[in-house]
Amino acid sequence: MIEPKDIKEKRKRLKITQKELAELVGVSQSLIAKLESGTLDPKLSLIKKILKVFEEFESRKRAEDVMNSPVFIADADDAISKIAKIMIDKGISQMPVVEKGVIVGSISEREIFKAFYDGRRDLKVRDIMELPLPEISPKAEVLEISRLLLENQAVIVVERGKILGIVTKHDLMRLNANK
């Protein structure tokens, strides 16, 4: 059962004011305030309306709302051991690869692991890099990102040639698990 504090926490996480929530649900702001403070025992129909508003709001999330920034970037000439250390230290599993400021590929822990397994620790990123990760606008919606993540480990958020962020499957799983 959803508790008043859960509604307040979710509303704040979605960056919705009490007034906005009240308008979207069709009730007064004071009713939302009473509900969140626990002084009002709501009808199930009100809870359902609130949860529907939350669901609609979450579905409108955009890349800029869920991306991780800053993005750690590998240079094509970096040693894979250097990139492996960055991935370990930062807890990441893939990075875009750039050459002269342009994205030319991606590097994943999987490819580095294979190279280490094969005893090829002296390789450069360019030797094992994969195709570039898909690029999306900061305004791309979660549904579009989800479709891309069905086939890719991550997507890069880019605006006017500048890397702004990265969105991974993990990020969207976390978003959906918190619903």
CORWOUR-V294838 format. One line per field, one symbol per residue. phi: phi as a letter, one per 40 degrees, with the letter a starting at -180 (. if undefined). A space follows every 10 residues. Layout:
phi: ???
This chain:
phi: .cbdcccccc dcccgbcdcc cdcccgbccc cccccccgcb cccdccdccc cccdcccccc cbdccbccac ccbbcdcccc cccccccccc gbbaacbbaf gbcbiabbcc ccddccdcgb ccccddcbcb dccdbbcccc cdcccdcccc bbcabbcbbf gbcbabbbdd ccccdcccc
